[in-house]
Amino acid sequence: MIQFKDIVFKQHPANPQGICGGVTINGFEISIIAGRGFYGSGRGTGVTLNDLDRVKFFEVMWWPTEDAGEGELLMEPLTYQSISDINNILKGFQK
């Protein structure tokens, strides 16, 4: 089962003061981000990959991939999600 610890993070391509990670599970792309301007840790100050172990809250969003068919589309991000919250979200996609 995929958990938060399995997600590979990188610097956010559009925001050098943010980080991003993601995974595709059962036809859904799940995005996990934090940093300056995002709804999680580092919103005002920014974060880098060196800060990942200190980031406590993330912004999470998902959408279906082309082959997902019918399913839930999240139109607004889930804000200030803890690692435990994210693990519960990931678990829900793997049922």
N, CA, C and O atoms as a GROMACS GRO file, in nm:
protein
  380
    1MET      N    1   0.084  -0.117   0.000
    1MET     CA    2   0.000   0.000   0.000
    1MET      C    3   0.090   0.125   0.000
    1MET      O    4   0.185   0.133   0.078
    2ILE      N    5   0.060   0.219  -0.086
    2ILE     CA    6   0.137   0.344  -0.094
    2ILE      C    7   0.101   0.433   0.023
    2ILE      O    8  -0.016   0.454   0.055
    3GLN      N    9   0.205   0.486   0.088
    3GLN     CA   10   0.188   0.577   0.200
    3GLN      C   11   0.268   0.705   0.172
    3GLN      O   12   0.344   0.714   0.076
    4PHE      N   13   0.249   0.804   0.258
    4PHE     CA   14   0.319   0.931   0.244
    4PHE      C   15   0.470   0.909   0.230
    4PHE      O   16   0.534   0.974   0.148
    5LYS      N   17   0.526   0.821   0.309
    5LYS     CA   18   0.671   0.798   0.308
    5LYS      C   19   0.723   0.749   0.173
    5LYS      O   20   0.843   0.755   0.147
    6ASP      N   21   0.633   0.700   0.087
    6ASP     CA   22   0.672   0.650  -0.044
    6ASP      C   23   0.672   0.758  -0.152
    6ASP      O   24   0.721   0.735  -0.263
    7ILE      N   25   0.619   0.876  -0.121
    7ILE     CA   26   0.608   0.984  -0.218
    7ILE      C   27   0.745   1.051  -0.234
    7ILE      O   28   0.811   1.083  -0.135
    8VAL      N   29   0.787   1.072  -0.358
    8VAL     CA   30   0.912   1.141  -0.388
    8VAL      C   31   0.880   1.289  -0.410
    8VAL      O   32   0.797   1.323  -0.493
    9PHE      N   33   0.947   1.375  -0.335
    9PHE     CA   34   0.925   1.519  -0.346
    9PHE      C   35   1.038   1.583  -0.425
    9PHE      O   36   1.151   1.534  -0.428
   10LYS      N   37   1.005   1.696  -0.489
   10LYS     CA   38   1.103   1.777  -0.563
   10LYS      C   39   1.065   1.923  -0.543
   10LYS      O   40   0.956   1.954  -0.494
   11GLN      N   41   1.154   2.012  -0.583
   11GLN     CA   42   1.118   2.154  -0.579
   11GLN      C   43   1.002   2.175  -0.675
   11GLN      O   44   1.000   2.116  -0.783
   12HIS      N   45   0.907   2.257  -0.638
   12HIS     CA   46   0.791   2.284  -0.722
   12HIS      C   47   0.838   2.355  -0.849
   12HIS      O   48   0.912   2.453  -0.840
   13PRO      N   49   0.798   2.308  -0.968
   13PRO     CA   50   0.850   2.365  -1.092
   13PRO      C   51   0.807   2.510  -1.117
   13PRO      O   52   0.875   2.583  -1.189
   14ALA      N   53   0.696   2.553  -1.058
   14ALA     CA   54   0.649   2.689  -1.079
   14ALA      C   55   0.674   2.780  -0.959
   14ALA      O   56   0.644   2.899  -0.963
   15ASN      N   57   0.729   2.724  -0.851
   15ASN     CA   58   0.747   2.801  -0.729
   15ASN      C   59   0.875   2.754  -0.660
   15ASN      O   60   0.874   2.649  -0.594
   16PRO      N   61   0.984   2.828  -0.672
   16PRO     CA   62   1.109   2.786  -0.610
   16PRO      C   63   1.104   2.784  -0.457
   16PRO      O   64   1.196   2.732  -0.394
   17GLN      N   65   1.000   2.840  -0.397
   17GLN     CA   66   0.985   2.838  -0.252
   17GLN      C   67   0.882   2.734  -0.210
   17GLN      O   68   0.823   2.744  -0.102
   18GLY      N   69   0.861   2.633  -0.296
   18GLY     CA   70   0.766   2.527  -0.266
   18GLY      C   71   0.820   2.391  -0.306
   18GLY      O   72   0.916   2.381  -0.383
   19ILE      N   73   0.758   2.288  -0.251
   19ILE     CA   74   0.792   2.150  -0.286
   19ILE      C   75   0.666   2.079  -0.332
   19ILE      O   76   0.554   2.118  -0.298
   20CYS      N   77   0.685   1.975  -0.411
   20CYS     CA   78   0.569   1.899  -0.460
   20CYS      C   79   0.605   1.752  -0.472
   20CYS      O   80   0.720   1.715  -0.497
   21GLY      N   81   0.504   1.671  -0.455
   21GLY     CA   82   0.515   1.528  -0.474
   21GLY      C   83   0.382   1.479  -0.526
   21GLY      O   84   0.280   1.546  -0.512
   22GLY      N   85   0.382   1.364  -0.585
   22GLY     CA   86   0.256   1.313  -0.636
   22GLY      C   87   0.266   1.166  -0.669
   22GLY      O   88   0.374   1.107  -0.676
   23VAL      N   89   0.148   1.110  -0.689
   23VAL     CA   90   0.140   0.968  -0.721
   23VAL      C   91   0.010   0.945  -0.797
   23VAL      O   92  -0.088   1.018  -0.779
   24THR      N   93   0.010   0.844  -0.882
   24THR     CA   94  -0.112   0.802  -0.951
   24THR      C   95  -0.157   0.670  -0.890
   24THR      O   96  -0.081   0.574  -0.882
   25ILE      N   97  -0.283   0.668  -0.845
   25ILE     CA   98  -0.340   0.548  -0.784
   25ILE      C   99  -0.477   0.523  -0.845
   25ILE      O  100  -0.564   0.610  -0.840
   26ASN      N  101  -0.496   0.406  -0.902
   26ASN     CA  102  -0.626   0.363  -0.954
   26ASN      C  103  -0.693   0.470  -1.040
   26ASN      O  104  -0.812   0.498  -1.024
   27GLY      N  105  -0.616   0.530  -1.130
   27GLY     CA  106  -0.672   0.625  -1.225
   27GLY      C  107  -0.686   0.767  -1.174
   27GLY      O  108  -0.752   0.849  -1.238
   28PHE      N  109  -0.626   0.799  -1.061
   28PHE     CA  110  -0.629   0.936  -1.008
   28PHE      C  111  -0.488   0.985  -0.982
   28PHE      O  112  -0.406   0.915  -0.923
   29GLU      N  113  -0.462   1.106  -1.026
   29GLU     CA  114  -0.337   1.175  -0.996
   29GLU      C  115  -0.358   1.252  -0.866
   29GLU      O  116  -0.452   1.330  -0.854
   30ILE      N  117  -0.271   1.230  -0.769
   30ILE     CA  118  -0.281   1.295  -0.638
   30ILE      C  119  -0.158   1.383  -0.620
   30ILE      O  120  -0.045   1.336  -0.627
   31SER      N  121  -0.182   1.512  -0.598
   31SER     CA  122  -0.076   1.611  -0.584
   31SER      C  123  -0.066   1.655  -0.438
   31SER      O  124  -0.167   1.681  -0.373
   32ILE      N  125   0.058   1.662  -0.388
   32ILE     CA  126   0.084   1.701  -0.250
   32ILE      C  127   0.189   1.811  -0.254
   32ILE      O  128   0.301   1.788  -0.300
   33ILE      N  129   0.154   1.932  -0.205
   33ILE     CA  130   0.245   2.045  -0.213
   33ILE      C  131   0.251   2.120  -0.081
   33ILE      O  132   0.161   2.110   0.003
   34ALA      N  133   0.358   2.196  -0.063
   34ALA     CA  134   0.374   2.285   0.053
   34ALA      C  135   0.469   2.396   0.013
   34ALA      O  136   0.549   2.381  -0.079
   35GLY      N  137   0.459   2.508   0.083
   35GLY     CA  138   0.552   2.618   0.058
   35GLY      C  139   0.482   2.750   0.043
   35GLY      O  140   0.361   2.761   0.066
   36ARG      N  141   0.558   2.850   0.007
   36ARG     CA  142   0.507   2.986  -0.005
   36ARG      C  143   0.390   2.993  -0.103
   36ARG      O  144   0.400   2.951  -0.218
   37GLY      N  145   0.279   3.048  -0.053
   37GLY     CA  146   0.160   3.065  -0.137
   37GLY      C  147   0.067   2.945  -0.138
   37GLY      O  148  -0.043   2.954  -0.193
   38PHE      N  149   0.108   2.834  -0.080
   38PHE     CA  150   0.023   2.715  -0.075
   38PHE      C  151  -0.038   2.703   0.064
   38PHE      O  152   0.010   2.763   0.160
   39TYR      N  153  -0.145   2.624   0.074
   39TYR     CA  154  -0.217   2.609   0.201
   39TYR      C  155  -0.160   2.493   0.283
   39TYR      O  156  -0.218   2.385   0.292
   40GLY      N  157  -0.044   2.518   0.341
   40GLY     CA  158   0.024   2.420   0.425
   40GLY      C  159   0.141   2.488   0.494
   40GLY      O  160   0.147   2.611   0.499
   41SER      N  161   0.232   2.410   0.546
   41SER     CA  162   0.350   2.466   0.612
   41SER      C  163   0.431   2.549   0.514
   41SER      O  164   0.439   2.516   0.395
   42GLY      N  165   0.493   2.657   0.564
   42GLY     CA  166   0.577   2.741   0.481
   42GLY      C  167   0.500   2.839   0.395
   42GLY      O  168   0.557   2.899   0.304
   43ARG      N  169   0.371   2.856   0.421
   43ARG     CA  170   0.287   2.944   0.339
   43ARG      C  171   0.347   3.083   0.324
   43ARG      O  172   0.344   3.140   0.215
   44GLY      N  173   0.400   3.139   0.432
   44GLY     CA  174   0.456   3.274   0.426
   44GLY      C  175   0.605   3.278   0.402
   44GLY      O  176   0.657   3.377   0.351
   45THR      N  177   0.675   3.171   0.439
   45THR     CA  178   0.821   3.172   0.434
   45THR      C  179   0.880   3.089   0.322
   45THR      O  180   0.994   3.112   0.281
   46GLY      N  181   0.806   2.993   0.273
   46GLY     CA  182   0.859   2.902   0.173
   46GLY      C  183   0.928   2.782   0.237
   46GLY      O  184   0.964   2.786   0.355
   47VAL      N  185   0.946   2.676   0.159
   47VAL     CA  186   1.018   2.556   0.204
   47VAL      C  187   1.101   2.503   0.088
   47VAL      O  188   1.071   2.528  -0.029
   48THR      N  189   1.205   2.430   0.122
   48THR     CA  190   1.287   2.361   0.022
   48THR      C  191   1.289   2.213   0.057
   48THR      O  192   1.234   2.171   0.158
   49LEU      N  193   1.352   2.135  -0.027
   49LEU     CA  194   1.362   1.992   0.001
   49LEU      C  195   1.435   1.966   0.132
   49LEU      O  196   1.409   1.866   0.198
   50ASN      N  197   1.527   2.054   0.169
   50ASN     CA  198   1.598   2.038   0.296
   50ASN      C  199   1.504   2.053   0.416
   50ASN      O  200   1.537   2.009   0.526
   51ASP      N  201   1.388   2.115   0.395
   51ASP     CA  202   1.292   2.138   0.503
   51ASP      C  203   1.188   2.026   0.514
   51ASP      O  204   1.106   2.029   0.606
   52LEU      N  205   1.189   1.930   0.423
   52LEU     CA  206   1.080   1.832   0.415
   52LEU      C  207   1.052   1.764   0.549
   52LEU      O  208   0.936   1.741   0.582
   53ASP      N  209   1.154   1.730   0.625
   53ASP     CA  210   1.130   1.661   0.753
   53ASP      C  211   1.066   1.752   0.857
   53ASP      O  212   1.018   1.703   0.960
   54ARG      N  213   1.063   1.884   0.833
   54ARG     CA  214   0.999   1.977   0.926
   54ARG      C  215   0.861   2.023   0.880
   54ARG      O  216   0.791   2.091   0.955
   55VAL      N  217   0.822   1.987   0.759
   55VAL     CA  218   0.691   2.027   0.707
   55VAL      C  219   0.584   1.942   0.774
   55VAL      O  220   0.590   1.819   0.770
   56LYS      N  221   0.487   2.006   0.835
   56LYS     CA  222   0.383   1.935   0.909
   56LYS      C  223   0.249   1.932   0.836
   56LYS      O  224   0.168   1.842   0.858
   57PHE      N  225   0.225   2.030   0.748
   57PHE     CA  226   0.095   2.038   0.679
   57PHE      C  227   0.115   2.065   0.530
   57PHE      O  228   0.205   2.138   0.489
   58PHE      N  229   0.028   2.002   0.450
   58PHE     CA  230   0.038   2.007   0.305
   58PHE      C  231  -0.098   2.041   0.244
   58PHE      O  232  -0.203   2.027   0.308
   59GLU      N  233  -0.094   2.086   0.122
   59GLU     CA  234  -0.214   2.105   0.040
   59GLU      C  235  -0.224   1.983  -0.051
   59GLU      O  236  -0.125   1.943  -0.112
   60VAL      N  237  -0.342   1.924  -0.061
   60VAL     CA  238  -0.362   1.802  -0.139
   60VAL      C  239  -0.476   1.822  -0.238
   60VAL      O  240  -0.579   1.880  -0.205
   61MET      N  241  -0.456   1.774  -0.360
   61MET     CA  242  -0.560   1.781  -0.462
   61MET      C  243  -0.548   1.658  -0.550
   61MET      O  244  -0.440   1.602  -0.566
   62TRP      N  245  -0.660   1.615  -0.608
   62TRP     CA  246  -0.656   1.502  -0.701
   62TRP      C  247  -0.753   1.523  -0.814
   62TRP      O  248  -0.848   1.601  -0.804
   63TRP      N  249  -0.727   1.451  -0.923
   63TRP     CA  250  -0.810   1.456  -1.042
   63TRP      C  251  -0.793   1.324  -1.116
   63TRP      O  252  -0.690   1.258  -1.103
   64PRO      N  253  -0.894   1.287  -1.195
   64PRO     CA  254  -0.884   1.159  -1.267
   64PRO      C  255  -0.788   1.171  -1.385
   64PRO      O  256  -0.782   1.274  -1.452
   65THR      N  257  -0.714   1.064  -1.409
   65THR     CA  258  -0.634   1.056  -1.531
   65THR      C  259  -0.731   1.026  -1.645
   65THR      O  260  -0.849   1.000  -1.620
   66GLU      N  261  -0.684   1.029  -1.766
   66GLU     CA  262  -0.771   1.009  -1.882
   66GLU      C  263  -0.844   0.876  -1.879
   66GLU      O  264  -0.957   0.865  -1.927
   67ASP      N  265  -0.780   0.774  -1.823
   67ASP     CA  266  -0.840   0.640  -1.825
   67ASP      C  267  -0.917   0.607  -1.696
   67ASP      O  268  -0.952   0.491  -1.673
   68ALA      N  269  -0.944   0.708  -1.613
   68ALA     CA  270  -1.008   0.682  -1.484
   68ALA      C  271  -1.157   0.654  -1.498
   68ALA      O  272  -1.216   0.588  -1.411
   69GLY      N  273  -1.219   0.703  -1.604
   69GLY     CA  274  -1.364   0.686  -1.615
   69GLY      C  275  -1.434   0.776  -1.515
   69GLY      O  276  -1.386   0.885  -1.484
   70GLU      N  277  -1.547   0.731  -1.464
   70GLU     CA  278  -1.624   0.811  -1.368
   70GLU      C  279  -1.558   0.803  -1.232
   70GLU      O  280  -1.503   0.700  -1.194
   71GLY      N  281  -1.565   0.912  -1.159
   71GLY     CA  282  -1.509   0.913  -1.026
   71GLY      C  283  -1.517   1.052  -0.966
   71GLY      O  284  -1.563   1.146  -1.030
   72GLU      N  285  -1.474   1.062  -0.845
   72GLU     CA  286  -1.480   1.189  -0.773
   72GLU      C  287  -1.370   1.283  -0.821
   72GLU      O  288  -1.253   1.244  -0.826
   73LEU      N  289  -1.407   1.404  -0.856
   73LEU     CA  290  -1.311   1.508  -0.894
   73LEU      C  291  -1.313   1.613  -0.785
   73LEU      O  292  -1.417   1.672  -0.756
   74LEU      N  293  -1.198   1.637  -0.726
   74LEU     CA  294  -1.188   1.738  -0.621
   74LEU      C  295  -1.159   1.871  -0.688
   74LEU      O  296  -1.053   1.889  -0.749
   75MET      N  297  -1.252   1.966  -0.676
   75MET     CA  298  -1.237   2.095  -0.743
   75MET      C  299  -1.160   2.197  -0.658
   75MET      O  300  -1.105   2.292  -0.713
   76GLU      N  301  -1.157   2.179  -0.530
   76GLU     CA  302  -1.085   2.267  -0.439
   76GLU      C  303  -0.983   2.183  -0.363
   76GLU      O  304  -1.012   2.069  -0.327
   77PRO      N  305  -0.864   2.238  -0.339
   77PRO     CA  306  -0.765   2.160  -0.264
   77PRO      C  307  -0.807   2.140  -0.119
   77PRO      O  308  -0.878   2.222  -0.062
   78LEU      N  309  -0.763   2.029  -0.062
   78LEU     CA  310  -0.776   2.008   0.082
   78LEU      C  311  -0.656   2.078   0.145
   78LEU      O  312  -0.542   2.051   0.109
   79THR      N  313  -0.682   2.168   0.237
   79THR     CA  314  -0.577   2.251   0.294
   79THR      C  315  -0.530   2.198   0.429
   79THR      O  316  -0.605   2.132   0.501
   80TYR      N  317  -0.407   2.228   0.461
   80TYR     CA  318  -0.347   2.196   0.592
   80TYR      C  319  -0.370   2.051   0.633
   80TYR      O  320  -0.419   2.022   0.742
   81GLN      N  321  -0.332   1.960   0.542
   81GLN     CA  322  -0.346   1.817   0.568
   81GLN      C  323  -0.217   1.764   0.632
   81GLN      O  324  -0.107   1.788   0.583
   82SER      N  325  -0.233   1.692   0.743
   82SER     CA  326  -0.118   1.632   0.810
   82SER      C  327  -0.075   1.506   0.735
   82SER      O  328  -0.144   1.460   0.645
   83ILE      N  329   0.040   1.451   0.774
   83ILE     CA  330   0.085   1.326   0.713
   83ILE      C  331  -0.015   1.215   0.740
   83ILE      O  332  -0.040   1.132   0.653
   84SER      N  333  -0.072   1.211   0.859
   84SER     CA  334  -0.176   1.113   0.891
   84SER      C  335  -0.298   1.131   0.801
   84SER      O  336  -0.354   1.033   0.751
   85ASP      N  337  -0.340   1.256   0.781
   85ASP     CA  338  -0.452   1.284   0.690
   85ASP      C  339  -0.422   1.232   0.550
   85ASP      O  340  -0.507   1.170   0.486
   86ILE      N  341  -0.302   1.259   0.504
   86ILE     CA  342  -0.262   1.217   0.368
   86ILE      C  343  -0.260   1.066   0.358
   86ILE      O  344  -0.304   1.010   0.258
   87ASN      N  345  -0.210   0.998   0.459
   87ASN     CA  346  -0.211   0.852   0.456
   87ASN      C  347  -0.354   0.799   0.448
   87ASN      O  348  -0.379   0.700   0.379
   88ASN      N  349  -0.447   0.863   0.516
   88ASN     CA  350  -0.590   0.822   0.507
   88ASN      C  351  -0.646   0.847   0.367
   88ASN      O  352  -0.722   0.765   0.315
   89ILE      N  353  -0.608   0.959   0.306
   89ILE     CA  354  -0.652   0.988   0.168
   89ILE      C  355  -0.598   0.882   0.074
   89ILE      O  356  -0.672   0.826  -0.007
   90LEU      N  357  -0.468   0.853   0.084
   90LEU     CA  358  -0.407   0.752  -0.004
   90LEU      C  359  -0.471   0.616   0.016
   90LEU      O  360  -0.495   0.544  -0.081
   91LYS      N  361  -0.499   0.581   0.140
   91LYS     CA  362  -0.564   0.453   0.170
   91LYS      C  363  -0.701   0.444   0.102
   91LYS      O  364  -0.739   0.339   0.051
   92GLY      N  365  -0.775   0.556   0.103
   92GLY     CA  366  -0.907   0.558   0.041
   92GLY      C  367  -0.903   0.531  -0.109
   92GLY      O  368  -0.998   0.476  -0.164
   93PHE      N  369  -0.796   0.569  -0.174
   93PHE     CA  370  -0.782   0.545  -0.318
   93PHE      C  371  -0.737   0.402  -0.350
   93PHE      O  372  -0.740   0.359  -0.465
   94GLN      N  373  -0.694   0.330  -0.247
   94GLN     CA  374  -0.641   0.196  -0.270
   94GLN      C  375  -0.734   0.085  -0.222
   94GLN      O  376  -0.692  -0.030  -0.208
   95LYS      N  377  -0.860   0.119  -0.197
   95LYS     CA  378  -0.956   0.016  -0.152
   95LYS      C  379  -1.001  -0.066  -0.268
   95LYS      O  380  -1.082  -0.157  -0.251
   0.00000   0.00000   0.00000
